[in-house]
Amino acid sequence: ATAGEWQVALTTLQQMAADGVEPDLLTYNTVLSSLRYDAEVDRVLMLLDTMAERGVAPDLISYNTALSACQRAADWDAHERVRERMLADGLYGDVFTYATLVSVCERCGRPE
């Protein structure tokens, strides 16, 4: 997915549901990735909620993608919400997680 394609990705996800096809983790991660490119943080958070409601547990890729959207949007509060949720789900960061943390701190002017 690239910038500007998130509308198509979300429409496709909605069409899958309308056709009775249950999206899997890969499908959700692909849509999350499309949202990340345009820093659609609110939609990313809603999609994480939708995944949980439909019984699809986000994995580290899901959370790293969500964190990347927060970084692109320079949204510290959303970044913290995603990190807290990730930790609550028993997932801990990898190299990408920590690199994103450093970048979001820089973008948000938070030296900690």
Residue pairs with C-beta under 8 A, 6 or more apart in sequence:
1 9
1 30
1 31
1 33
1 34
1 37
2 34
2 37
3 37
3 38
4 37
4 38
5 34
5 37
6 31
6 34
6 35
6 37
6 38
6 40
6 43
8 34
9 30
9 31
9 34
9 35
10 31
10 34
10 35
10 43
12 31
13 23
13 27
13 28
13 31
16 22
16 23
16 27
17 23
22 54
23 31
23 54
23 56
24 56
25 56
25 57
25 58
25 59
25 62
28 47
28 50
28 51
28 56
28 58
28 62
29 59
29 61
29 62
29 65
31 47
32 44
32 47
32 48
32 62
32 65
32 66
32 69
33 65
35 43
35 44
35 47
35 69
36 44
36 65
36 66
36 68
36 69
36 72
37 72
39 69
39 72
39 73
39 75
40 69
41 69
41 70
41 73
41 75
41 78
44 65
44 66
44 69
44 70
44 78
44 82
45 66
45 78
45 81
45 82
48 58
48 62
48 66
48 82
48 85
51 57
51 58
51 62
52 58
57 89
58 66
58 86
58 89
59 91
60 86
60 91
60 93
60 94
60 97
63 82
63 83
63 85
63 86
63 89
63 91
63 97
64 94
64 96
64 97
64 100
66 82
67 79
67 82
67 83
67 86
67 97
67 100
67 101
67 104
68 100
69 78
70 76
70 78
70 79
70 82
70 104
71 79
71 100
71 103
71 104
71 107
74 104
74 107
74 108
75 108
76 104
76 108
76 110
79 101
79 104
79 108
83 101
86 92
86 93
93 101
104 110
105 111
105 112
